[in-house]
Amino acid sequence: MKKQLPEIDVVRKLVSADFSSGCLTWLPRKPELFKCGKQTSEHSCAIWNGRHANKEAFTAVDSSGYRIGSLFDVKVRAHTVIWALYFGTWPESLIDHINQNRLDNRICNLRLADKSKNALNSKLRSDNTSGHRGVTWNSSLKKWVAQATRRGKKHHLGVFVEIENAIAVRHAFDLAHDN
C-alpha cells in the first residue's frame, strides 16, 4: 500500500518554494514535528535544524533524472511538491516538464499532462534516424513512413519518397489531434 502524502498545510511548514527558480528550501522545524525516542523531541529538532534548516531541499536525483526527497518517509519528486505548494493540492495526473529538462522545476516549466501528452514531449529515441517523432525510414520500401499513436490507436499517415513530406504530414496530424 502506498504511503499517504501529507496535507499541503503541513508541507508548507516543512519546505518553502521559489517558484521562479524551482528550488525548494527546508524550513526550520518545531519540536512538535518530532517523535520522542531515544532523545527528546527538542533535541531531535535541534539536530535536524542544525543540519537541514534553510538549506536546499530535494537535492538527490533518482534513476529517472528527477529531483527527489522525503516528506515523513514518503518519497516524492520535487516538481510534485512545487506544483502542490503553488496550486494548493496534490496533482491528480502526471506533471510534464515543458522543456524536457527534468531538473528544471520552475512553475512556468510545469504542466499537467495525461500519459499520451507526456509521451509526446519525451526526448527522441537514440535510434531515431529522421530526427522527427513518428517519421521512420523503411529500408525494404526505400521510403519514409509517417505514423502516430493517439489514445492507444495507431494511425498510418502515409509513405513518402521525400522526408520533408513525411514530416509535414506528421506535423499536420499533431496540430489536428493535440488539444
N, C-alpha and C positions, 0 to 999 in steps of 0.2 A: 504494500500500500504506500502510495506517495505521501510524503510529509506535507502538511498544510503550510502554505506561505503565511507569514504574519500579516496582521492588518496594516494598512497603509499608514495609519496614525502611529503605529509602533515603529514602522520603518523610518518615518520622519524623525523619530527620536534617536535613531541609530546612525543614519547617514544623511549628508546633505549632497545636493547635486548642483553642479554648474551646467545648466542646460546648453549654454553656448559652446562649452568646450567638451562636454560629455564626460566630465570627470566626477567621480564620487569621492567623498571625504568622510572618514569616520568621525562622528561627533563624540565628545566626552560623555561617558555613561554615568548613571547614578547607581548606587548600591542596590536599589530595588530590582535591577535587571539581572542580578547575580544570585545564584542559589548558594546557600550555606553548605559547605562540605568540610574539608579539612581546614579551610581557612574561613574567616568571616566574610560576609558579602562586601564589607567595606574594604578589606584587604584585597580581595579578588578584583574589586572595582579599581582600586589604586594601581594595581599591577597592570590591568588591561589599559587604563587611561595612559599610563606611562609609556606603554609600548605602541598603542594604536591611535589614541585621540589626536585629531587634527592632521592625520596622515592620509595619504591616498588609499582608498578602499578598492577592492575588486581588481587587484593588480595581477593576479595569476591568469594565465591563458590556458584554456582547455585544448584538447586534441583537435577540436574543430576550428580553433583560432579565435574564440570569443573570450573576452574578459569574464572571469567568474569569481564568485566569493560565496560566503555562507552567511545566512541570517538564522540564528538559533539552530544551527546544524542542518539547515536546508540549503543545498547548493542552488544557486540562482545566477543567471548571467546578468552582467552589468546593464546591458541595454534594456532588459526587462525591468530592472529596478528603476532606471531613469524614466522609462515610459510610465511606470506606476506612480512615481513621485510627481511627474508632470500632469498626468491626467486624473490622478486620484483613485485609480482602480487597476487591478492586475489585468493584463491583456488576455483576451479570450481566444485570440488566434496568434499566428506567427508574427514576428516583427522582422521586417525586411530592412537591411542596410542599403539605402538607395544607391550609394556609390560603390557598393560591393566590398568596402573595407570594414571587416568585422570588428576592428578596434576603434572605429570612428563612431562614438556613441552620442554625438551631438543630436539633440532632439530634431533638428531640421533634416537630419540624415536618416531618421527612423520613420517607418510607416507600417501600418497593419497590412498583412497580406495573407491570402489563403495559400495553400501548398502550391497550386498551379502558378500563381503570380510570383511567389517567392522563387520558384524554379526558373521562371523566365529571366529573373535578374541574377541568376548564378553566372559564374565565370564560364567561359567556353572550355570544353574538354580539351585536354592536352593533345588528343589525336585528331582534333578538328583541322581539316585541310583547307577549308574555304575561308575561314576567318569570320563566318557568319553562322548564327544559330539556325538550324533547320535546312541548311544547304550542304549537300554532300556530293562527292564525286562517285559515280557508278562506273567502275572500271570495265565491266562487261559491256555496258552500253556506250561507254566513252562519252558520257553526258553528265550534266549536273542535275541533281534531283532536289526539288523543294518539297518540304513536308513540315507538318506541325502537329502538336498534340494539344488539345484543349479539353478540359474536364474528362480526361481519360479516353477521349476518342481521337484516333489518328486521322489526319487529313493529308492525302496525297495531293500536292498542289501542281505538279507537272514535272516534265523532263525537258531540259534545255541544253542547247549547244553552248550558249554564252552564259557565263556565270552571272553577269550583270542582270540578265532576265530572271534567273532563279532568285537572286537576292531581291529584286523588285517585287516579284510575286509574293515572296515570303513576307516582305515588309508590308505590302498591301493587306495581306491576311492579318498580320498583327494589328494594324490600325483598325481593321474592321471588327476584330474579335476581342480586343483587350479594352475593357471599360474601366 
